[in-house]
Amino acid sequence: MAKDGTNRGGIRIGAGKKPKSLDEKILEGKADKFVTSVEPKSVEPLKAMPKIKRFMTAKQRNGEKLQTAEIYSEMWNWLVERGCENLIDNHLLEQYAMSVARWRQCEDYISKLGLIGEHPTTGGEIISVYVKMSQDYQRQINQLRYQIYSIVKENSSMECSMTTHADGMEMLFKAKRQR
């Protein structure tokens, strides 16, 4: 309680030690008190990749097709490798694929038109609107990726990493540590 008598402050969201995943607890021998023995669950038949919806592959105004089908199937294959394809909601994958496709579309326009645009009324130079849209899509991608990654990390028995071949800086850091 504050000096003025108001009840403010308290526990901060996200504060404190982060919980360990179940596989880490099992490896340490400190499994949850409700888990008495670890037995493999009955394996559900592998779910086929859901059909990609028409709006995700629709022809765009400029005549190009969105790349969502490729992105969706890449993420689906990544989930299948970790045995978590049944845990992720299809809508979450669709949102992720659409955000990445739209981000790539913005980056293409930035490459074609440049970082500087023209103000619609004054004619002066301004930052291209595609730069702001690209940043917004990157933010969405990071949030959606984190949601997917946290579900997979908590439920996958194998080591989980969201790095891809395009993540060169991460590969450089890992190579530096191994020397």
mmCIF file of the C-alpha atoms, coordinates in Angstrom:
data_MODEL
# 
_entry.id   MODEL 
# 
loop_
_atom_site.group_PDB 
_atom_site.id 
_atom_site.type_symbol 
_atom_site.label_atom_id 
_atom_site.label_alt_id 
_atom_site.label_comp_id 
_atom_site.label_asym_id 
_atom_site.label_entity_id 
_atom_site.label_seq_id 
_atom_site.pdbx_PDB_ins_code 
_atom_site.Cartn_x 
_atom_site.Cartn_y 
_atom_site.Cartn_z 
_atom_site.occupancy 
_atom_site.B_iso_or_equiv 
_atom_site.pdbx_formal_charge 
_atom_site.auth_seq_id 
_atom_site.auth_comp_id 
_atom_site.auth_asym_id 
_atom_site.auth_atom_id 
_atom_site.pdbx_PDB_model_num 
ATOM 1   C CA . MET A 1 1   ? 0.000  0.000   0.000   1.00 0.00 ? 1   MET A CA 1 
ATOM 2   C CA . ALA A 1 2   ? 1.257  3.458   -0.876  1.00 0.00 ? 2   ALA A CA 1 
ATOM 3   C CA . LYS A 1 3   ? 1.671  6.284   1.667   1.00 0.00 ? 3   LYS A CA 1 
ATOM 4   C CA . ASP A 1 4   ? -1.473 7.989   0.405   1.00 0.00 ? 4   ASP A CA 1 
ATOM 5   C CA . GLY A 1 5   ? -3.573 4.930   1.264   1.00 0.00 ? 5   GLY A CA 1 
ATOM 6   C CA . THR A 1 6   ? -4.157 3.689   -2.279  1.00 0.00 ? 6   THR A CA 1 
ATOM 7   C CA . ASN A 1 7   ? -3.504 0.092   -3.163  1.00 0.00 ? 7   ASN A CA 1 
ATOM 8   C CA . ARG A 1 8   ? -1.010 0.234   -6.038  1.00 0.00 ? 8   ARG A CA 1 
ATOM 9   C CA . GLY A 1 9   ? 1.822  -1.882  -7.249  1.00 0.00 ? 9   GLY A CA 1 
ATOM 10  C CA . GLY A 1 10  ? 1.951  -5.582  -6.667  1.00 0.00 ? 10  GLY A CA 1 
ATOM 11  C CA . ILE A 1 11  ? 3.134  -8.509  -8.680  1.00 0.00 ? 11  ILE A CA 1 
ATOM 12  C CA . ARG A 1 12  ? 4.374  -7.673  -12.157 1.00 0.00 ? 12  ARG A CA 1 
ATOM 13  C CA . ILE A 1 13  ? 3.290  -9.807  -15.086 1.00 0.00 ? 13  ILE A CA 1 
ATOM 14  C CA . GLY A 1 14  ? 6.124  -12.031 -16.286 1.00 0.00 ? 14  GLY A CA 1 
ATOM 15  C CA . ALA A 1 15  ? 8.230  -11.393 -13.191 1.00 0.00 ? 15  ALA A CA 1 
ATOM 16  C CA . GLY A 1 16  ? 10.027 -14.221 -11.491 1.00 0.00 ? 16  GLY A CA 1 
ATOM 17  C CA . LYS A 1 17  ? 11.676 -17.428 -12.543 1.00 0.00 ? 17  LYS A CA 1 
ATOM 18  C CA . LYS A 1 18  ? 10.366 -18.945 -15.769 1.00 0.00 ? 18  LYS A CA 1 
ATOM 19  C CA . PRO A 1 19  ? 8.835  -22.426 -15.455 1.00 0.00 ? 19  PRO A CA 1 
ATOM 20  C CA . LYS A 1 20  ? 10.776 -25.368 -16.842 1.00 0.00 ? 20  LYS A CA 1 
ATOM 21  C CA . SER A 1 21  ? 9.264  -27.590 -19.479 1.00 0.00 ? 21  SER A CA 1 
ATOM 22  C CA . LEU A 1 22  ? 8.135  -31.083 -18.523 1.00 0.00 ? 22  LEU A CA 1 
ATOM 23  C CA . ASP A 1 23  ? 10.955 -32.791 -20.424 1.00 0.00 ? 23  ASP A CA 1 
ATOM 24  C CA . GLU A 1 24  ? 13.527 -30.723 -18.496 1.00 0.00 ? 24  GLU A CA 1 
ATOM 25  C CA . LYS A 1 25  ? 11.854 -31.684 -15.212 1.00 0.00 ? 25  LYS A CA 1 
ATOM 26  C CA . ILE A 1 26  ? 11.859 -35.351 -16.190 1.00 0.00 ? 26  ILE A CA 1 
ATOM 27  C CA . LEU A 1 27  ? 15.555 -35.227 -17.122 1.00 0.00 ? 27  LEU A CA 1 
ATOM 28  C CA . GLU A 1 28  ? 16.339 -33.689 -13.726 1.00 0.00 ? 28  GLU A CA 1 
ATOM 29  C CA . GLY A 1 29  ? 14.211 -36.305 -11.973 1.00 0.00 ? 29  GLY A CA 1 
ATOM 30  C CA . LYS A 1 30  ? 11.860 -33.652 -10.629 1.00 0.00 ? 30  LYS A CA 1 
ATOM 31  C CA . ALA A 1 31  ? 8.736  -34.505 -12.583 1.00 0.00 ? 31  ALA A CA 1 
ATOM 32  C CA . ASP A 1 32  ? 5.484  -32.884 -11.608 1.00 0.00 ? 32  ASP A CA 1 
ATOM 33  C CA . LYS A 1 33  ? 3.990  -34.342 -8.404  1.00 0.00 ? 33  LYS A CA 1 
ATOM 34  C CA . PHE A 1 34  ? 0.988  -35.544 -10.398 1.00 0.00 ? 34  PHE A CA 1 
ATOM 35  C CA . VAL A 1 35  ? 3.097  -37.549 -12.840 1.00 0.00 ? 35  VAL A CA 1 
ATOM 36  C CA . THR A 1 36  ? 3.897  -40.896 -11.271 1.00 0.00 ? 36  THR A CA 1 
ATOM 37  C CA . SER A 1 37  ? 5.392  -42.584 -14.290 1.00 0.00 ? 37  SER A CA 1 
ATOM 38  C CA . VAL A 1 38  ? 6.122  -41.495 -17.782 1.00 0.00 ? 38  VAL A CA 1 
ATOM 39  C CA . GLU A 1 39  ? 4.511  -43.796 -20.292 1.00 0.00 ? 39  GLU A CA 1 
ATOM 40  C CA . PRO A 1 40  ? 4.248  -43.098 -23.974 1.00 0.00 ? 40  PRO A CA 1 
ATOM 41  C CA . LYS A 1 41  ? 0.810  -41.924 -24.941 1.00 0.00 ? 41  LYS A CA 1 
ATOM 42  C CA . SER A 1 42  ? -1.115 -43.761 -27.585 1.00 0.00 ? 42  SER A CA 1 
ATOM 43  C CA . VAL A 1 43  ? 0.086  -42.244 -30.801 1.00 0.00 ? 43  VAL A CA 1 
ATOM 44  C CA . GLU A 1 44  ? -2.652 -40.585 -32.783 1.00 0.00 ? 44  GLU A CA 1 
ATOM 45  C CA . PRO A 1 45  ? -2.567 -41.172 -36.506 1.00 0.00 ? 45  PRO A CA 1 
ATOM 46  C CA . LEU A 1 46  ? -0.621 -38.474 -38.279 1.00 0.00 ? 46  LEU A CA 1 
ATOM 47  C CA . LYS A 1 47  ? -2.960 -35.707 -39.296 1.00 0.00 ? 47  LYS A CA 1 
ATOM 48  C CA . ALA A 1 48  ? -2.605 -34.701 -42.926 1.00 0.00 ? 48  ALA A CA 1 
ATOM 49  C CA . MET A 1 49  ? -1.802 -31.088 -43.625 1.00 0.00 ? 49  MET A CA 1 
ATOM 50  C CA . PRO A 1 50  ? -5.065 -29.134 -43.742 1.00 0.00 ? 50  PRO A CA 1 
ATOM 51  C CA . LYS A 1 51  ? -6.117 -27.856 -47.120 1.00 0.00 ? 51  LYS A CA 1 
ATOM 52  C CA . ILE A 1 52  ? -4.886 -24.327 -47.696 1.00 0.00 ? 52  ILE A CA 1 
ATOM 53  C CA . LYS A 1 53  ? -7.790 -21.938 -47.939 1.00 0.00 ? 53  LYS A CA 1 
ATOM 54  C CA . ARG A 1 54  ? -8.499 -20.054 -51.151 1.00 0.00 ? 54  ARG A CA 1 
ATOM 55  C CA . PHE A 1 55  ? -7.995 -16.580 -49.677 1.00 0.00 ? 55  PHE A CA 1 
ATOM 56  C CA . MET A 1 56  ? -4.426 -17.524 -48.776 1.00 0.00 ? 56  MET A CA 1 
ATOM 57  C CA . THR A 1 57  ? -3.482 -18.147 -52.399 1.00 0.00 ? 57  THR A CA 1 
ATOM 58  C CA . ALA A 1 58  ? -5.654 -15.501 -54.054 1.00 0.00 ? 58  ALA A CA 1 
ATOM 59  C CA . LYS A 1 59  ? -4.191 -13.489 -56.877 1.00 0.00 ? 59  LYS A CA 1 
ATOM 60  C CA . GLN A 1 60  ? -3.171 -10.043 -55.703 1.00 0.00 ? 60  GLN A CA 1 
ATOM 61  C CA . ARG A 1 61  ? -3.951 -6.729  -57.354 1.00 0.00 ? 61  ARG A CA 1 
ATOM 62  C CA . ASN A 1 62  ? -0.488 -6.596  -58.906 1.00 0.00 ? 62  ASN A CA 1 
ATOM 63  C CA . GLY A 1 63  ? -1.059 -10.020 -60.488 1.00 0.00 ? 63  GLY A CA 1 
ATOM 64  C CA . GLU A 1 64  ? 1.235  -12.001 -58.194 1.00 0.00 ? 64  GLU A CA 1 
ATOM 65  C CA . LYS A 1 65  ? 0.198  -14.828 -55.909 1.00 0.00 ? 65  LYS A CA 1 
ATOM 66  C CA . LEU A 1 66  ? 0.775  -14.662 -52.167 1.00 0.00 ? 66  LEU A CA 1 
ATOM 67  C CA . GLN A 1 67  ? 3.445  -17.014 -50.861 1.00 0.00 ? 67  GLN A CA 1 
ATOM 68  C CA . THR A 1 68  ? 1.314  -18.235 -47.966 1.00 0.00 ? 68  THR A CA 1 
ATOM 69  C CA . ALA A 1 69  ? 1.051  -21.828 -49.224 1.00 0.00 ? 69  ALA A CA 1 
ATOM 70  C CA . GLU A 1 70  ? 4.839  -22.255 -49.115 1.00 0.00 ? 70  GLU A CA 1 
ATOM 71  C CA . ILE A 1 71  ? 5.152  -20.634 -45.694 1.00 0.00 ? 71  ILE A CA 1 
ATOM 72  C CA . TYR A 1 72  ? 2.242  -22.647 -44.298 1.00 0.00 ? 72  TYR A CA 1 
ATOM 73  C CA . SER A 1 73  ? 3.686  -25.951 -45.533 1.00 0.00 ? 73  SER A CA 1 
ATOM 74  C CA . GLU A 1 74  ? 7.172  -25.078 -44.211 1.00 0.00 ? 74  GLU A CA 1 
ATOM 75  C CA . MET A 1 75  ? 5.755  -24.398 -40.748 1.00 0.00 ? 75  MET A CA 1 
ATOM 76  C CA . TRP A 1 76  ? 3.569  -27.520 -40.945 1.00 0.00 ? 76  TRP A CA 1 
ATOM 77  C CA . ASN A 1 77  ? 6.614  -29.669 -41.795 1.00 0.00 ? 77  ASN A CA 1 
ATOM 78  C CA . TRP A 1 78  ? 8.532  -28.095 -38.907 1.00 0.00 ? 78  TRP A CA 1 
ATOM 79  C CA . LEU A 1 79  ? 5.683  -29.036 -36.557 1.00 0.00 ? 79  LEU A CA 1 
ATOM 80  C CA . VAL A 1 80  ? 5.498  -32.584 -37.956 1.00 0.00 ? 80  VAL A CA 1 
ATOM 81  C CA . GLU A 1 81  ? 9.240  -33.063 -37.345 1.00 0.00 ? 81  GLU A CA 1 
ATOM 82  C CA . ARG A 1 82  ? 8.633  -32.262 -33.676 1.00 0.00 ? 82  ARG A CA 1 
ATOM 83  C CA . GLY A 1 83  ? 5.393  -34.236 -33.404 1.00 0.00 ? 83  GLY A CA 1 
ATOM 84  C CA . CYS A 1 84  ? 3.330  -31.178 -32.499 1.00 0.00 ? 84  CYS A CA 1 
ATOM 85  C CA . GLU A 1 85  ? 1.126  -30.728 -35.553 1.00 0.00 ? 85  GLU A CA 1 
ATOM 86  C CA . ASN A 1 86  ? -1.983 -31.715 -33.561 1.00 0.00 ? 86  ASN A CA 1 
ATOM 87  C CA . LEU A 1 87  ? -1.310 -29.106 -30.857 1.00 0.00 ? 87  LEU A CA 1 
ATOM 88  C CA . ILE A 1 88  ? -1.289 -25.946 -32.952 1.00 0.00 ? 88  ILE A CA 1 
ATOM 89  C CA . ASP A 1 89  ? -4.587 -24.427 -34.026 1.00 0.00 ? 89  ASP A CA 1 
ATOM 90  C CA . ASN A 1 90  ? -4.981 -24.161 -37.774 1.00 0.00 ? 90  ASN A CA 1 
ATOM 91  C CA . HIS A 1 91  ? -6.018 -20.496 -37.476 1.00 0.00 ? 91  HIS A CA 1 
ATOM 92  C CA . LEU A 1 92  ? -2.747 -19.677 -35.716 1.00 0.00 ? 92  LEU A CA 1 
ATOM 93  C CA . LEU A 1 93  ? -0.790 -21.205 -38.595 1.00 0.00 ? 93  LEU A CA 1 
ATOM 94  C CA . GLU A 1 94  ? -2.901 -19.317 -41.125 1.00 0.00 ? 94  GLU A CA 1 
ATOM 95  C CA . GLN A 1 95  ? -2.297 -16.017 -39.319 1.00 0.00 ? 95  GLN A CA 1 
ATOM 96  C CA . TYR A 1 96  ? 1.433  -16.714 -39.205 1.00 0.00 ? 96  TYR A CA 1 
ATOM 97  C CA . ALA A 1 97  ? 1.602  -17.595 -42.915 1.00 0.00 ? 97  ALA A CA 1 
ATOM 98  C CA . MET A 1 98  ? -0.430 -14.529 -43.932 1.00 0.00 ? 98  MET A CA 1 
ATOM 99  C CA . SER A 1 99  ? 1.698  -12.198 -41.809 1.00 0.00 ? 99  SER A CA 1 
ATOM 100 C CA . VAL A 1 100 ? 4.953  -13.541 -43.272 1.00 0.00 ? 100 VAL A CA 1 
ATOM 101 C CA . ALA A 1 101 ? 3.573  -13.330 -46.824 1.00 0.00 ? 101 ALA A CA 1 
ATOM 102 C CA . ARG A 1 102 ? 2.381  -9.749  -46.311 1.00 0.00 ? 102 ARG A CA 1 
ATOM 103 C CA . TRP A 1 103 ? 5.727  -8.801  -44.745 1.00 0.00 ? 103 TRP A CA 1 
ATOM 104 C CA . ARG A 1 104 ? 7.543  -10.208 -47.776 1.00 0.00 ? 104 ARG A CA 1 
ATOM 105 C CA . GLN A 1 105 ? 5.179  -8.276  -50.029 1.00 0.00 ? 105 GLN A CA 1 
ATOM 106 C CA . CYS A 1 106 ? 6.000  -5.033  -48.175 1.00 0.00 ? 106 CYS A CA 1 
ATOM 107 C CA . GLU A 1 107 ? 9.722  -5.745  -48.462 1.00 0.00 ? 107 GLU A CA 1 
ATOM 108 C CA . ASP A 1 108 ? 9.351  -6.277  -52.222 1.00 0.00 ? 108 ASP A CA 1 
ATOM 109 C CA . TYR A 1 109 ? 7.657  -2.889  -52.543 1.00 0.00 ? 109 TYR A CA 1 
ATOM 110 C CA . ILE A 1 110 ? 10.370 -1.251  -50.439 1.00 0.00 ? 110 ILE A CA 1 
ATOM 111 C CA . SER A 1 111 ? 12.978 -2.747  -52.784 1.00 0.00 ? 111 SER A CA 1 
ATOM 112 C CA . LYS A 1 112 ? 11.107 -1.489  -55.856 1.00 0.00 ? 112 LYS A CA 1 
ATOM 113 C CA . LEU A 1 113 ? 10.021 1.943   -54.614 1.00 0.00 ? 113 LEU A CA 1 
ATOM 114 C CA . GLY A 1 114 ? 12.668 2.793   -52.027 1.00 0.00 ? 114 GLY A CA 1 
ATOM 115 C CA . LEU A 1 115 ? 12.489 3.965   -48.436 1.00 0.00 ? 115 LEU A CA 1 
ATOM 116 C CA . ILE A 1 116 ? 11.382 7.492   -49.268 1.00 0.00 ? 116 ILE A CA 1 
ATOM 117 C CA . GLY A 1 117 ? 7.902  8.312   -50.535 1.00 0.00 ? 117 GLY A CA 1 
ATOM 118 C CA . GLU A 1 118 ? 6.020  11.434  -51.527 1.00 0.00 ? 118 GLU A CA 1 
ATOM 119 C CA . HIS A 1 119 ? 3.540  13.156  -49.236 1.00 0.00 ? 119 HIS A CA 1 
ATOM 120 C CA . PRO A 1 120 ? 0.085  13.048  -50.876 1.00 0.00 ? 120 PRO A CA 1 
ATOM 121 C CA . THR A 1 121 ? -0.774 16.733  -50.330 1.00 0.00 ? 121 THR A CA 1 
ATOM 122 C CA . THR A 1 122 ? 2.487  18.658  -49.937 1.00 0.00 ? 122 THR A CA 1 
ATOM 123 C CA . GLY A 1 123 ? 4.604  16.592  -52.301 1.00 0.00 ? 123 GLY A CA 1 
ATOM 124 C CA . GLY A 1 124 ? 7.482  16.558  -49.798 1.00 0.00 ? 124 GLY A CA 1 
ATOM 125 C CA . GLU A 1 125 ? 9.554  13.541  -48.929 1.00 0.00 ? 125 GLU A CA 1 
ATOM 126 C CA . ILE A 1 126 ? 8.305  11.181  -46.241 1.00 0.00 ? 126 ILE A CA 1 
ATOM 127 C CA . ILE A 1 127 ? 9.167  7.675   -45.114 1.00 0.00 ? 127 ILE A CA 1 
ATOM 128 C CA . SER A 1 128 ? 7.447  5.121   -47.294 1.00 0.00 ? 128 SER A CA 1 
ATOM 129 C CA . VAL A 1 129 ? 4.243  3.681   -45.833 1.00 0.00 ? 129 VAL A CA 1 
ATOM 130 C CA . TYR A 1 130 ? 5.577  0.220   -46.661 1.00 0.00 ? 130 TYR A CA 1 
ATOM 131 C CA . VAL A 1 131 ? 8.318  0.640   -44.058 1.00 0.00 ? 131 VAL A CA 1 
ATOM 132 C CA . LYS A 1 132 ? 5.760  1.124   -41.282 1.00 0.00 ? 132 LYS A CA 1 
ATOM 133 C CA . MET A 1 133 ? 3.604  -1.747  -42.566 1.00 0.00 ? 133 MET A CA 1 
ATOM 134 C CA . SER A 1 134 ? 6.676  -3.982  -42.736 1.00 0.00 ? 134 SER A CA 1 
ATOM 135 C CA . GLN A 1 135 ? 7.524  -3.190  -39.123 1.00 0.00 ? 135 GLN A CA 1 
ATOM 136 C CA . ASP A 1 136 ? 3.952  -3.942  -38.041 1.00 0.00 ? 136 ASP A CA 1 
ATOM 137 C CA . TYR A 1 137 ? 3.984  -7.293  -39.837 1.00 0.00 ? 137 TYR A CA 1 
ATOM 138 C CA . GLN A 1 138 ? 7.356  -8.147  -38.294 1.00 0.00 ? 138 GLN A CA 1 
ATOM 139 C CA . ARG A 1 139 ? 5.875  -7.481  -34.865 1.00 0.00 ? 139 ARG A CA 1 
ATOM 140 C CA . GLN A 1 140 ? 2.914  -9.752  -35.650 1.00 0.00 ? 140 GLN A CA 1 
ATOM 141 C CA . ILE A 1 141 ? 5.229  -12.466 -36.966 1.00 0.00 ? 141 ILE A CA 1 
ATOM 142 C CA . ASN A 1 142 ? 7.319  -12.384 -33.803 1.00 0.00 ? 142 ASN A CA 1 
ATOM 143 C CA . GLN A 1 143 ? 4.252  -12.659 -31.564 1.00 0.00 ? 143 GLN A CA 1 
ATOM 144 C CA . LEU A 1 144 ? 2.749  -15.523 -33.561 1.00 0.00 ? 144 LEU A CA 1 
ATOM 145 C CA . ARG A 1 145 ? 6.094  -17.324 -33.815 1.00 0.00 ? 145 ARG A CA 1 
ATOM 146 C CA . TYR A 1 146 ? 6.545  -17.032 -30.073 1.00 0.00 ? 146 TYR A CA 1 
ATOM 147 C CA . GLN A 1 147 ? 3.084  -18.492 -29.442 1.00 0.00 ? 147 GLN A CA 1 
ATOM 148 C CA . ILE A 1 148 ? 3.790  -21.449 -31.732 1.00 0.00 ? 148 ILE A CA 1 
ATOM 149 C CA . TYR A 1 149 ? 7.304  -21.909 -30.384 1.00 0.00 ? 149 TYR A CA 1 
ATOM 150 C CA . SER A 1 150 ? 6.194  -21.898 -26.733 1.00 0.00 ? 150 SER A CA 1 
ATOM 151 C CA . ILE A 1 151 ? 3.571  -24.597 -27.402 1.00 0.00 ? 151 ILE A CA 1 
ATOM 152 C CA . VAL A 1 152 ? 6.117  -26.737 -29.221 1.00 0.00 ? 152 VAL A CA 1 
ATOM 153 C CA . LYS A 1 153 ? 8.831  -26.177 -26.606 1.00 0.00 ? 153 LYS A CA 1 
ATOM 154 C CA . GLU A 1 154 ? 6.532  -27.268 -23.785 1.00 0.00 ? 154 GLU A CA 1 
ATOM 155 C CA . ASN A 1 155 ? 5.283  -30.366 -25.586 1.00 0.00 ? 155 ASN A CA 1 
ATOM 156 C CA . SER A 1 156 ? 8.094  -31.602 -27.803 1.00 0.00 ? 156 SER A CA 1 
ATOM 157 C CA . SER A 1 157 ? 10.481 -34.263 -26.566 1.00 0.00 ? 157 SER A CA 1 
ATOM 158 C CA . MET A 1 158 ? 13.262 -33.167 -28.935 1.00 0.00 ? 158 MET A CA 1 
ATOM 159 C CA . GLU A 1 159 ? 15.323 -29.995 -28.778 1.00 0.00 ? 159 GLU A CA 1 
ATOM 160 C CA . CYS A 1 160 ? 13.378 -27.149 -30.234 1.00 0.00 ? 160 CYS A CA 1 
ATOM 161 C CA . SER A 1 161 ? 14.763 -24.156 -32.069 1.00 0.00 ? 161 SER A CA 1 
ATOM 162 C CA . MET A 1 162 ? 13.126 -21.596 -34.340 1.00 0.00 ? 162 MET A CA 1 
ATOM 163 C CA . THR A 1 163 ? 16.343 -20.821 -36.185 1.00 0.00 ? 163 THR A CA 1 
ATOM 164 C CA . THR A 1 164 ? 16.404 -21.385 -39.915 1.00 0.00 ? 164 THR A CA 1 
ATOM 165 C CA . HIS A 1 165 ? 19.077 -21.254 -42.565 1.00 0.00 ? 165 HIS A CA 1 
ATOM 166 C CA . ALA A 1 166 ? 18.248 -17.561 -42.971 1.00 0.00 ? 166 ALA A CA 1 
ATOM 167 C CA . ASP A 1 167 ? 19.255 -16.818 -39.404 1.00 0.00 ? 167 ASP A CA 1 
ATOM 168 C CA . GLY A 1 168 ? 22.919 -16.188 -40.151 1.00 0.00 ? 168 GLY A CA 1 
ATOM 169 C CA . MET A 1 169 ? 23.730 -14.182 -37.031 1.00 0.00 ? 169 MET A CA 1 
ATOM 170 C CA . GLU A 1 170 ? 22.566 -17.002 -34.759 1.00 0.00 ? 170 GLU A CA 1 
ATOM 171 C CA . MET A 1 171 ? 24.753 -19.465 -36.663 1.00 0.00 ? 171 MET A CA 1 
ATOM 172 C CA . LEU A 1 172 ? 27.733 -17.105 -36.317 1.00 0.00 ? 172 LEU A CA 1 
ATOM 173 C CA . PHE A 1 173 ? 27.220 -16.810 -32.554 1.00 0.00 ? 173 PHE A CA 1 
ATOM 174 C CA . LYS A 1 174 ? 26.951 -20.589 -32.146 1.00 0.00 ? 174 LYS A CA 1 
ATOM 175 C CA . ALA A 1 175 ? 30.088 -21.160 -34.227 1.00 0.00 ? 175 ALA A CA 1 
ATOM 176 C CA . LYS A 1 176 ? 31.983 -18.615 -32.133 1.00 0.00 ? 176 LYS A CA 1 
ATOM 177 C CA . ARG A 1 177 ? 31.000 -20.352 -28.861 1.00 0.00 ? 177 ARG A CA 1 
ATOM 178 C CA . GLN A 1 178 ? 32.116 -23.767 -30.126 1.00 0.00 ? 178 GLN A CA 1 
ATOM 179 C CA . ARG A 1 179 ? 35.700 -22.662 -30.808 1.00 0.00 ? 179 ARG A CA 1 
# 
